[in-house]
Amino acid sequence: MRFHNSIGMFLLTTLSALTSVLSASNYYCEEPLMISLPPASFQNSSKFSDRRSPHYAKLNRREGGGGWSPNADDQQPWLQVDLRDRLKVTSIATQGRWGSSDWVTRYQLQYSDSGRTWRPYRQEDVIWTFIGNSDTDTVVQHKLPHSIRTRYMRLLPLGGSPKEGMGLRLEVYGCTYKSDVADFDGRSALLYRFNQKSTSTVKDVISLRFRSHQAEGVLVHGEGQRGDFLTLELHRGRLILHINLDDAKHQSTSRSSSVMLGSLLDDHHWHSVQIERFNKHVNFTVDGHTQHFRSPGQEDTLEIDYELSFGGIPLPGKPGTFLHENFHGCIENLNYNGVNVIDMAKRRKPQIYTVGNVTFSCSESSSVAVTFLSSTGSFLMLPADYSMESLSVRLEFRTWNKQGLLFSVPLSLDPDPINLLLQLSQARLLLSLSGGTQNSAQVFSGENLSDGQWHSIAIEVKGHNVSLTVNNQEPVTMEISGLIQNMQRTTIFIGGCPLFQSDFNCETPNRGYQGCLRLLVINNHPVDVLQIQESLSNYSQISFDVCNIQDRCLPILCEHGGQCIQSWDQFYCDCSGTGYTGATCHNSIYERSCEAFRKTGSPSSVFTIDLDGNGPLEHTQVNCTMAEDKVWTVVGHDHMRIIDIRGSTPRSPFVLIFNYTISPYHLRSLVTSSEHCQQEVLYRCRTSRLFDTWDGTPLSWWLDRDGVKRTYWGGFLPGVQQCSCSLDGNCRDMNYFCNCDADQDTWANDTGVLSYKDHLPLSEIAIGDTNRRNSQAELQIGPLRCYGDRFFWNSASFYQESSYLHFPTLQAELSVDISLFFKTSSLSGVFLENQGVRDFIRLELSSPYTVNLTFDLGDGPVIITIQSPVALNDRQWHYIRAERNVKEASLQVDSLPLKLKEAPSERPYRLQLSSQLFVGGTASRQRGFLGCLRALIINGLTLDLYERAKTTPGVNSGCPGHCTSDSVCHNGGRCVEERSSYTCDCTQTAFDGPHCRTALAASFESGSSVLYTLQEPFSGILNEEARRSPAGFHDAEVTKSQEKVSFGFSTHHVPALILTAYTLDQHYMAVVLTSNGSLQIRYLLNKEKRTEKFSPVSSSLADGRFHWVKINRKGQELFVQIDNTITQQYSLSPGSALTPARSVILGRIQGSDITDKEVVQAGLRGFIGCLSSVQFNQATPLKAALQNSQSPFVTVIGRLEASSCGTISSLNSLSNTHTHTDDSAKTDQGKDPLKKADLTDLALIGGVVAAVVFITLCVLAIIIHFLYQHRRTPAPSVITGKTHHPSMEHPPYRTALDLHKPNNHSKEYYI
């Protein structure tokens, strides 16, 4: 089956390629199209003078003023060309105005078939901006990446010469275009009838172009009596292809395949469609975007009876009657399996039957759309008669915004102005009066009015009644009481108001309208919006003749199942419930392996991990078992118990198939990334053999993860038909390789451990020799057990500047994340680089203090820079993480603040790379990196530097030094290389000790408090409004707003205030234990709004037990975790302005401006109990109070005593587990604290063990010293871990910048 699928895909790809080649324009299509055009073919928005009229704007001509120039006051200039016929345009060239200093530096293109409805030229789904000229005479020509077919073209200059102004000469190139067009009026269709009763095809190719201003309609339909069908239809402006190849007609609905492509296709512009099918394999292409899928069904052929219809589905026997809403618009160049259907219809061929009125010229729409570009500055002002106390307004609109003023109408001036307002409110229409007597009514349409579809509105004012009709539904009426009609004429303000509202009786809410509008009718008189352009004072920030709406959620740019939510000019990804976070839901919130929990001191438990990080695999749950020297990842299956086996034969064996608790993809990823994996096979037998004693034929076997038969029963060497006893040399009968093969009537044991990773885990096992007298076997297959991360210390050393490692091209078109560790003594060097034709991405150390992320999407380089306060070429390990997606790009180095740049909405977003990925250097072999790289992970995939370095000159596998996988620094401690050992730098952690495992805790009394003053750049809470800036990559650089808070506590007293973080403007976050003992996180981010409260659990935490809390906020996403239970995910309300936090208070607060009663009540009491290991971003307030209480940045009030409450429970350090999005999760109650007697016993036992270990080490040291004296060659250095003594914490500003401690005596071993 897999072979047939591959052949099918190959043939379909070949068919697609041949179709593309045959349909391509192989003939020359670069003829100049403007040379012979008359002056009447040129129009403009304005002209500077008659000598600079638009017909002088031909390339290389010098007549008149040497080209066209617009009026200096023209804010939206354009030059329009009528090509006199519909042609194919392939390129455009521009020049400046001859004999002047005028030229156009940038411009955009629009095109139209009618000259009334315009479409912007797009590339990569964004309105494309072309680079123009920089002098007068140089010709700049652009070949269009995709040609256009049009009659009218309009060039819109965006910038002119800095010396003078705009001047233009141009030429467009292309050729004639053959077009067969049919116009369908919504009641017509073309039927292509087959020569036979039915036709059965293995392959089909259908291609067409269509244009429609209706959102619904069937374009193609065919069906057969046995249940086959093919339907192509427009639904809500999107194309849906339904196809079914099934035999059973009653199953066709449930088993048919439906694929949806495109959006907003009812824009009255041309769209191309192609359907290619070979057997069950289908390519569906709309406007260059292709969806590959496989049709369900039993057959490979599509059988259609009688006919194929285009434009609708006629009801048999009733011409002109249709089953579905049929197509209303134009279809061009309709081809079905090589047959030009429209050409045959024009020539009245008998195979074509016409239903209704089909004409062969495309009619133009009478409606002209306008676009309101700004939600604050766009308005349209129209006069209207208001005599006879009657006024009516009808229009259609489409938008993505949920808020906005559609229009306002003054109804009365005296004694008080009264305005009638119609506005969008939460995607509903709200009709209301402002001024005078307040009246309001709401209309619920039953649908989302901000869904990008056209919606109709009709408002009628008669006397004291106003009626509102939406989408032809039942009208809603509102009575206007107290209205004195004293106006003969009024003014309708659409979208907003002029800037000087005092001259007009106009009222604007917070947000005006941003979207498209058409078919505006006032008092039953259609409004000609083209005439409005002549009066510049009647409108502002409006584009005429074009609806610039864009579906920013197509193609789908949110990853991992995130939901796309869009407004007019940008989109957002809702990551709730996905397990991912970030602008495009790219970053996993879970750790990648159990190894991560080992370093945080977590106990054995079930954890949620994401094995490939940000890759395609979903997160999953595994059992993490913490041993003394390693952590095991344990994955069970559905047959964990001992199974008794009898009565099986080699021909009819007992078969057991294993279903593991995680998917096969997760299993493979786990085994691949682990350092070691094993699976125990417990097997006991009596009168039952594993191998035939005569010829060695296997009587039992097992299948590996790929389904391959295996016959070895122990060890890590595959292919050896032996059991563990043979490998260990202790079989009960040395004539056999297995104990069971002795075939004795007593129980024998052949238990073994399988540890060859490429074969694990077992997928199936078969036992075949238990059918003889007294034959019996007992089988138990253990879980898959893995430990280690073979990639975390996967490294390479670069010792030649011209050397590099190369890997396949980055798959980074829409998103890429890169993380790595490096250490070097060089001044600069490129970590990695990947190039395309124009695009590239590069990550480099540009100076000892600077790391740069640079990328180019084809319109200029974007650079993100991080300046470190200390040198990064200090031969210590440093961490870098870089990310780029369609929304933003970011860079982080060590614990320095994240640097982020947002992408503007209208710019290219695809990073198109083609060359190899160069690691440690560049293609030019210049600026190469000298030093060590390790743990290079790109989009969840770890690059194997170690293996690639084995065959690369100038690069060695591995990195010398002592900070390796054996040197474990816990709780975020940083490993620091020293001359012959390493130390753990605990400065940036809330812990202490040699390996940063000692929790620092203190006992608080009722009046106790710790005030800690934060310093930039680690205050953490930053202005969120900066992230909303509309500026582009080149001038918007912000630090992402976030807090990371963690602490442990135990108490019996409530209410209690544990921690409060203040900003300069008295915004705050507070962590409170309420009166019932439940934990609350409270944010006040906007004084105009109420405090936001989040309660992760409802059970009491004031139970005297030790609890750990972790709070992590990024932007508006909030994650809260308590103990080792559930992570809760919340979203803060949008629009909250966050300013930098300046102080953190632990315990009681006094003299605060907080008005929240619950916080004030808890703050007066403070916190009574034990508080441990408090960390706020990189700041450690409690540690500073205990170790450096004399610092001017630390203020301790009341009694504060060091405690050991967090020491035992430090093993419960936080970790990421499974996620729920509500507050329904319950917190585990934890374990009872150890009694004092138990602690004493443990201490005594620990002392004895320590003494024995110490004596043993002393004896070993004496022996080693003796042996060392008798050796001539020196022994290698022994790696040891030095004790890192607690030190007084530096002031906060120094602590924040002291990212590592450079060692003046450290020695570089690799350069």
Disulfide bonds with the S-S distance in Angstrom:
Cys29-Cys175 1.96
Cys330-Cys362 1.92
Cys497-Cys506 1.46
Cys516-Cys547 1.96
Cys553-Cys564 1.83
Cys558-Cys573 2.00
Cys575-Cys585 2.13
Cys594-Cys624 1.89
Cys677-Cys786 2.01
Cys685-Cys740 1.76
Cys723-Cys738 1.98
Cys725-Cys731 2.04
Cys932-Cys959 2.30
Cys963-Cys975 1.95
Cys969-Cys984 2.03
Cys986-Cys996 2.04
Cys1170-Cys1205 1.46
